[in-house]
Amino acid sequence: MNHRTEKTELFDQLAVVGKAFGSAKRLELIDLLSQGERTVESLAREAGLGVSTASAHLQVLKLSNLVSTRREGTRIHYRLAGGDVLSLYAAMRAVARQHSADVDRALASYLGVAGLGDDDSDVEEVPRKELLRLLASGDVTLIDVRPPEEYAAAHLPGARSLPLGDLAEGQGVLESLDEDADIVAYCRGAYCVLAHDAVRLLRARGRRARRLQDGMLEWRADGLPVEVGA
């Protein structure tokens, strides 16, 4: 029995999801939504898009069933449709980083490091398991250097919100941190430069600081607990 028509329809529908990932800006929007729910206006601002353009990209993602929405008054809030969408995006990034030298070069340039697999000696990393141990023992000051709205949407348990811009402003913020603290900074994920910059800034000012090896995206993809609220 020939099922060619049905098989073609199946792969056509799979291609709808694949095409949704086929835009750099839609990938950036998915990356932002991996941090938690956001409004169209917030997503547009962070991605450097006009609201109408961001809305058009989000509609493609919604029609592909990769995001869902809720309305609050006149505002529409977007979120990933499920943890499996987050896992799919994380897996795509991992495959791209492993198999594409171009992705490796672009990521290394963005993060200001030597390259994939090389020693980023100026920014020491803390693996997730070690951070969990440090949090359990209370032997770490964990700071979230993402924008405040991302912290409010979801953050690691016990983390303090210290956006990178506030850290860069001056000594006042640093004085609120224990001088002897073992500081670990984190941001959106392995493709995020904020924690790298925060650690470099803190170390330049004489503080002992490291960064989480990955970030919020990988933390959530691993099913680890998060806290919500400012």
C-alpha positions as CSV (number, residue, x, y, z in Angstrom):
1,M,0.0,0.0,0.0
2,N,1.4,3.4,-1.0
3,H,1.4,6.1,1.7
4,R,3.4,8.6,-0.2
5,T,0.8,11.4,0.1
6,E,0.5,10.9,3.8
7,K,4.2,10.7,4.3
8,T,4.8,13.9,2.3
9,E,2.2,15.7,4.5
10,L,3.9,14.5,7.6
11,F,7.3,15.8,6.6
12,D,5.7,19.0,5.4
13,Q,4.4,19.6,8.9
14,L,7.7,18.8,10.4
15,A,9.3,21.3,8.1
16,V,7.0,24.0,9.6
17,V,8.7,23.6,12.9
18,G,12.1,23.5,11.2
19,K,11.4,26.7,9.3
20,A,10.4,28.5,12.5
21,F,14.0,27.9,13.6
22,G,15.4,29.2,10.3
23,S,15.7,32.8,11.3
24,A,18.4,34.4,13.4
25,K,16.0,36.8,15.0
26,R,13.5,34.1,15.9
27,L,16.3,32.1,17.5
28,E,17.2,35.2,19.5
29,L,13.6,35.5,20.6
30,I,13.5,31.8,21.6
31,D,16.8,32.4,23.5
32,L,15.2,35.3,25.4
33,L,12.0,33.3,26.1
34,S,14.2,30.5,27.5
35,Q,14.7,32.9,30.5
36,G,11.0,33.2,31.2
37,E,7.8,34.8,30.1
38,R,8.1,38.3,28.4
39,T,5.9,40.8,26.7
40,V,6.1,41.7,23.0
41,E,7.5,45.1,23.9
42,S,10.2,43.7,26.1
43,L,11.3,41.1,23.6
44,A,11.4,43.7,20.8
45,R,13.5,46.1,22.9
46,E,16.0,43.4,23.9
47,A,16.3,41.9,20.4
48,G,16.7,45.3,18.7
49,L,13.5,45.0,16.7
50,G,10.4,47.1,16.1
51,V,7.3,45.9,17.9
52,S,5.5,45.0,14.7
53,T,8.5,43.1,13.4
54,A,8.9,41.2,16.7
55,S,5.2,40.4,16.7
56,A,5.5,39.0,13.1
57,H,8.3,36.7,14.2
58,L,6.4,35.6,17.3
59,Q,3.4,34.8,15.2
60,V,5.5,32.4,13.1
61,L,6.6,30.7,16.4
62,K,3.1,30.6,17.6
63,L,1.7,29.1,14.4
64,S,4.5,26.5,14.7
65,N,3.2,25.8,18.3
66,L,6.6,26.6,19.8
67,V,5.3,29.5,21.9
68,S,2.0,30.2,23.7
69,T,0.5,33.4,25.0
70,R,-1.6,34.9,27.7
71,R,-3.3,38.3,27.8
72,E,-3.1,40.7,30.7
73,G,-5.1,43.8,30.0
74,T,-3.7,45.2,26.8
75,R,-0.4,43.4,27.0
76,I,0.3,40.0,25.5
77,H,2.8,37.8,27.3
78,Y,4.8,35.1,25.4
79,R,6.4,32.0,26.8
80,L,7.9,28.8,25.3
81,A,5.2,26.2,24.8
82,G,6.9,23.6,27.0
83,G,10.2,22.4,28.4
84,D,10.6,20.2,25.3
85,V,10.9,23.4,23.2
86,L,13.7,24.6,25.6
87,S,15.4,21.2,25.3
88,L,15.2,21.3,21.5
89,Y,16.7,24.7,21.3
90,A,19.5,23.7,23.7
91,A,20.2,20.6,21.7
92,M,20.4,22.6,18.5
93,R,22.9,25.0,20.0
94,A,25.0,22.1,21.3
95,V,25.1,20.4,17.9
96,A,25.9,23.7,16.2
97,R,28.8,24.4,18.6
98,Q,30.2,20.9,18.3
99,H,30.1,20.6,14.6
100,S,30.4,24.1,13.1
101,A,33.8,25.8,13.2
102,D,32.0,29.0,12.1
103,V,29.7,28.9,15.2
104,D,32.8,28.3,17.4
105,R,34.6,31.3,15.9
106,A,31.6,33.6,16.3
107,L,30.9,32.4,19.9
108,A,34.6,32.8,20.8
109,S,34.6,36.4,19.4
110,Y,31.4,37.3,21.2
111,L,32.6,36.0,24.5
112,G,36.1,37.3,24.1
113,V,37.8,34.0,24.6
114,A,40.5,32.0,22.7
115,G,38.1,29.4,21.2
116,L,36.1,26.3,21.9
117,G,38.2,23.9,24.0
118,D,40.9,26.4,24.8
119,D,41.6,27.7,28.3
120,D,39.7,30.9,29.1
121,S,42.1,31.7,31.9
122,D,40.8,35.1,32.8
123,V,37.3,33.8,33.5
124,E,37.3,30.7,35.8
125,E,34.2,28.4,35.5
126,V,32.1,26.7,38.1
127,P,30.3,23.5,37.0
128,R,26.7,23.2,37.9
129,K,27.3,20.3,40.3
130,E,29.9,22.3,42.2
131,L,27.6,25.3,42.4
132,L,24.8,23.1,43.9
133,R,27.3,22.0,46.5
134,L,28.4,25.5,47.3
135,L,24.8,26.7,47.6
136,A,23.9,23.8,49.9
137,S,26.9,24.7,52.2
138,G,26.3,28.4,52.0
139,D,29.8,29.0,50.9
140,V,29.0,31.2,47.9
141,T,27.6,34.6,46.9
142,L,25.6,34.0,43.8
143,I,24.8,37.0,41.6
144,D,22.4,37.2,38.6
145,V,23.8,39.7,36.2
146,R,20.9,39.6,33.7
147,P,18.4,42.5,33.4
148,P,15.9,42.8,36.4
149,E,12.9,41.6,34.4
150,E,14.6,38.3,33.5
151,Y,15.6,37.9,37.2
152,A,12.0,38.4,38.2
153,A,10.7,35.9,35.6
154,A,13.0,33.2,37.0
155,H,16.3,32.9,38.8
156,L,18.5,30.4,40.5
157,P,17.6,29.8,44.2
158,G,19.4,32.2,46.5
159,A,20.7,34.4,43.7
160,R,20.9,38.1,44.2
161,S,20.0,40.4,41.3
162,L,23.0,42.6,40.4
163,P,22.7,43.6,36.7
164,L,25.9,44.1,34.8
165,G,25.1,47.7,34.3
166,D,24.8,48.3,38.0
167,L,28.1,46.5,38.7
168,A,29.8,48.7,36.1
169,E,28.5,52.0,37.6
170,G,30.9,52.2,40.5
171,Q,32.1,51.1,43.9
172,G,28.8,51.5,45.7
173,V,27.4,48.2,44.5
174,L,30.6,46.4,45.2
175,E,30.5,47.6,48.8
176,S,27.3,45.7,49.3
177,L,29.2,42.5,48.7
178,D,31.3,40.8,51.4
179,E,34.9,41.5,50.6
180,D,35.9,37.9,51.4
181,A,32.9,36.4,49.4
182,D,33.5,33.7,46.9
183,I,31.4,35.2,44.1
184,V,29.8,33.2,41.3
185,A,28.0,35.1,38.5
186,Y,25.6,33.7,36.0
187,C,23.6,35.0,33.1
188,R,21.4,33.5,30.3
189,G,23.5,30.6,29.3
190,A,26.6,29.3,27.5
191,Y,26.0,31.8,24.7
192,C,25.7,34.8,27.0
193,V,28.6,37.3,27.5
194,L,27.2,39.1,30.6
195,A,28.7,36.8,33.2
196,H,32.1,36.9,31.5
197,D,32.1,40.7,31.6
198,A,30.9,40.7,35.2
199,V,33.7,38.4,36.3
200,R,36.3,40.4,34.5
201,L,35.0,43.6,36.1
202,L,35.0,42.1,39.6
203,R,38.4,40.6,39.3
204,A,39.8,43.9,38.1
205,R,38.5,45.4,41.3
206,G,40.2,42.9,43.5
207,R,37.3,40.5,44.1
208,R,37.4,36.7,43.9
209,A,34.9,35.9,41.2
210,R,34.0,33.0,38.9
211,R,31.1,32.3,36.5
212,L,28.7,29.5,36.2
213,Q,29.9,27.2,33.4
214,D,26.6,27.7,31.5
215,G,23.5,29.6,32.8
216,M,19.8,29.8,33.2
217,L,18.9,28.1,29.9
218,E,20.9,24.9,30.8
219,W,19.8,25.1,34.4
220,R,16.2,25.0,33.4
221,A,16.8,22.4,30.6
222,D,18.3,20.2,33.4
223,G,15.1,20.4,35.4
224,L,16.7,22.2,38.3
225,P,14.6,24.4,40.6
226,V,14.1,28.1,40.0
227,E,12.6,30.9,42.0
228,V,10.2,33.6,40.6
229,G,9.8,37.2,41.7
230,A,11.9,40.3,42.3
